């Protein structure tokens, strides 16, 4: 005959629930790929509770850990199957590609041509400084050392080049 509910509650607290922390640590260590450890623990608790209501559970801790282990293995199997199935069907999906569309590629090409024209329209020193700074990413100090000019001159040439390029774009109706 199964025990009454108050007896079950006491038994559950003293024989099963006290293993919650140890079970969580054991599951995380043994099954690192398991997504929701707490869900597995609660399901294992529920199954141990139901088993107790149907009769005696001789070794509650062992039963709890074995139940949790089986639940974790089942979850890992389902997760693995879920990961495999969509891959097989990918050819039928419209997947975002990182390549630009033909329209985007044409627009990018036009923008680069316009930028090249703007840079080419700059005075020689200004073009050289702006290219080293904005295209090659050199610091003001590196450019000054490379060209034998002061850092202040580099800063002024970059600012001048940016203003001239902005004006070049405005003249052509490009924002």
C-alpha positions in Angstrom: 0.0 0.0 0.0 1.5 3.4 -1.0 2.2 5.9 1.9 -0.1 8.9 2.6 0.7 12.4 1.2 2.2 13.9 4.4 4.5 11.0 4.8 5.5 11.3 1.1 6.2 15.0 1.5 8.5 14.3 4.5 10.2 11.4 2.6 10.6 13.5 -0.5 12.2 16.4 1.4 14.6 14.2 3.4 15.5 11.5 0.8 15.2 13.2 -2.6 15.1 17.0 -2.5 18.3 17.2 -0.5 20.2 16.0 -3.5 19.2 18.9 -5.7 22.6 20.7 -5.6 24.6 17.6 -6.0 22.4 16.4 -8.9 22.8 19.8 -10.7 26.6 19.7 -10.3 26.7 16.1 -11.5 24.5 16.7 -14.5 26.5 19.8 -15.6 29.8 17.9 -15.2 28.6 14.7 -16.9 26.4 16.3 -19.6 27.9 19.8 -20.5 25.8 19.9 -23.7 22.5 19.7 -21.8 20.6 22.9 -22.4 18.2 23.0 -19.4 19.6 21.2 -16.4 16.9 22.5 -14.0 14.2 21.2 -16.3 15.7 17.7 -16.1 16.0 17.9 -12.4 12.4 18.9 -11.9 11.2 16.1 -14.3 13.4 13.6 -12.4 11.9 14.8 -9.1 8.4 14.3 -10.5 9.2 10.8 -11.7 10.6 9.8 -8.3 7.5 11.3 -6.7 5.2 9.2 -9.0 7.3 6.1 -8.4 7.0 6.6 -4.6 3.2 7.0 -4.9 3.1 3.6 -6.7 5.2 1.8 -4.1 8.4 1.8 -2.2 11.6 3.3 -3.7 14.5 1.3 -2.2 17.3 3.7 -3.1 15.9 7.2 -3.7 19.3 8.8 -4.5 20.3 6.2 -7.0 16.8 6.2 -8.6 16.9 10.0 -8.8 20.4 10.1 -10.4 19.6 7.3 -12.8 16.3 9.0 -13.8 18.1 12.3 -14.4 20.8 10.6 -16.4 18.3 9.0 -18.7 16.4 12.3 -19.2 19.7 14.0 -20.0 20.6 11.3 -22.6 17.2 11.6 -24.1 17.5 15.4 -24.4 21.0 15.0 -26.0 19.6 12.6 -28.5 16.7 14.9 -29.4 19.1 17.8 -29.7 21.4 15.9 -32.0 18.5 14.8 -34.2 17.2 18.3 -34.3 20.6 19.5 -35.4 20.9 17.0 -38.2 17.5 17.2 -39.8 17.5 20.9 -40.8 21.0 20.6 -42.4 19.6 17.9 -44.8 16.8 20.3 -45.9 19.0 23.4 -46.3 19.2 23.2 -50.1 15.5 23.9 -50.3 15.7 27.0 -48.0 16.2 30.5 -49.1 19.3 31.2 -47.0 20.8 34.6 -46.6 24.1 34.8 -48.5 26.8 37.2 -47.5 27.5 38.1 -51.1 25.9 41.4 -52.2 23.1 41.3 -54.7 24.0 42.5 -58.2 22.3 45.8 -57.5 24.2 46.2 -54.3 27.5 45.3 -56.0 26.8 47.9 -58.8 26.0 50.6 -56.2 29.1 49.7 -54.3 31.2 49.9 -57.5 29.8 53.3 -58.3 30.4 54.6 -54.8 34.0 53.4 -55.0 34.5 55.0 -58.4 33.1 58.3 -57.0 35.4 58.0 -53.9 38.4 57.4 -56.1 37.6 60.4 -58.2 37.2 62.5 -55.1 40.6 61.4 -53.7 42.2 61.9 -57.1 41.0 65.5 -57.2 42.9 66.3 -54.0 46.3 68.1 -54.1 49.2 65.6 -54.0 50.3 66.0 -50.4 46.7 66.1 -49.2 45.8 62.9 -51.2 48.9 61.1 -49.9 48.2 62.0 -46.2 44.4 61.2 -46.5 45.2 57.8 -48.2 47.7 56.8 -45.6 45.3 57.8 -42.8 41.9 56.6 -44.0 42.8 53.8 -46.4 45.9 52.3 -44.8 45.0 53.2 -41.2 48.3 54.7 -40.2 48.4 56.9 -37.2 49.2 60.6 -37.4 52.5 59.9 -35.8 53.4 57.2 -38.3 52.4 59.4 -41.3 54.4 62.3 -39.9 57.5 60.2 -39.5 57.0 58.5 -43.0 56.6 61.8 -44.9 58.9 63.9 -42.7 56.2 66.4 -41.7 54.7 67.4 -38.4 51.7 65.7 -36.8 49.9 69.0 -36.9 50.4 69.1 -40.7 49.1 65.6 -40.9 46.0 66.5 -38.9 45.4 69.6 -41.0 45.8 67.7 -44.3 43.4 65.0 -43.2 40.8 67.6 -42.2 41.3 69.5 -45.5 41.0 66.3 -47.5 37.8 65.3 -45.8 36.3 68.7 -46.4 37.3 68.7 -50.1 35.9 65.1 -50.5 32.6 66.2 -48.8 32.4 69.2 -51.2 33.1 66.9 -54.2 30.2 64.6 -53.2 27.8 67.6 -52.6 28.6 69.0 -56.0 27.5 65.7 -57.5 24.4 65.4 -55.4 25.7 62.6 -53.2 24.9 62.9 -49.6 
